[in-house]
Amino acid sequence: QQFGLQLTFCGGRLSPAQFLHSPAMPRSSPLVSAAVLGAGSWLLVSLSGSAQQSFLTAAPSTRQSRTAMRGFKEDFADWRSSLSSDEKSLLLKQAQKEFDKKFRKSEEMSKDLPEEKIESFSKILQKFFDSEMEDYKKDAGAKTPDYDNLQRKAANKVYDFSLKDAITEVDRDADRRYNYVVDK
């Protein structure tokens, strides 16, 4: 009853201390306390930023070339940043007016980038296509299905489709009587 705080619980008035220790409030078990302590310690260790590496991380390979490690996006960004503002504006204008018939006939459309810029871009594209070809060859070998597997399975089993001499009598009158009784 410190500070005049009262709680109404089940029709009666209780102080906060009485409320917390009342039989209506279940006490926490030691198992719950241990679980909270364990979760807190795990969170503390995981957020501490330790320099340990997981055993699943791949070791960096030193055999890869510079382009293979960096990727096409970075190489293209480097090439694009090497263009002058005039060259960038020329490429942008040509790309935007690609389908304009009047522009296609103009002299501005026939302008090209300097030869060394085109050569460096072709090297970047060649590296990209080479790496894609390697990936395609790896995937093609892994994904090729065995088309003859179904025929081999069918050849292993022998089915007998010959007709046999057997006469099965069907009593239609009994079937009708049965259905009449079931439907009733």
Rosetta blueprint (number, residue, H / E / L):
1 Q L
2 Q H
3 F H
4 G H
5 L L
6 Q L
7 L E
8 T E
9 F E
10 C L
11 G L
12 G E
13 R E
14 L E
15 S L
16 P H
17 A H
18 Q H
19 F H
20 L H
21 H L
22 S L
23 P L
24 A L
25 M L
26 P L
27 R L
28 S L
29 S L
30 P H
31 L H
32 V H
33 S H
34 A H
35 A H
36 V H
37 L H
38 G H
39 A H
40 G H
41 S H
42 W H
43 L H
44 L H
45 V H
46 S H
47 L H
48 S L
49 G L
50 S L
51 A L
52 Q L
53 Q L
54 S L
55 F L
56 L L
57 T L
58 A L
59 A L
60 P L
61 S L
62 T L
63 R L
64 Q L
65 S L
66 R H
67 T H
68 A H
69 M H
70 R H
71 G L
72 F H
73 K H
74 E H
75 D H
76 F H
77 A H
78 D H
79 W H
80 R H
81 S H
82 S L
83 L L
84 S L
85 S H
86 D H
87 E H
88 K H
89 S H
90 L H
91 L H
92 L H
93 K H
94 Q H
95 A H
96 Q H
97 K L
98 E L
99 F L
100 D L
101 K H
102 K H
103 F H
104 R H
105 K H
106 S L
107 E L
108 E L
109 M L
110 S L
111 K L
112 D L
113 L L
114 P L
115 E H
116 E H
117 K H
118 I H
119 E H
120 S H
121 F H
122 S H
123 K H
124 I H
125 L H
126 Q H
127 K H
128 F H
129 F H
130 D H
131 S H
132 E H
133 M H
134 E H
135 D H
136 Y H
137 K H
138 K H
139 D H
140 A H
141 G H
142 A H
143 K H
144 T L
145 P L
146 D L
147 Y L
148 D L
149 N H
150 L H
151 Q H
152 R H
153 K H
154 A H
155 A H
156 N H
157 K L
158 V L
159 Y L
160 D L
161 F L
162 S L
163 L L
164 K L
165 D L
166 A L
167 I L
168 T L
169 E L
170 V L
171 D L
172 R H
173 D H
174 A H
175 D H
176 R H
177 R H
178 Y H
179 N H
180 Y H
181 V H
182 V H
183 D H
184 K L
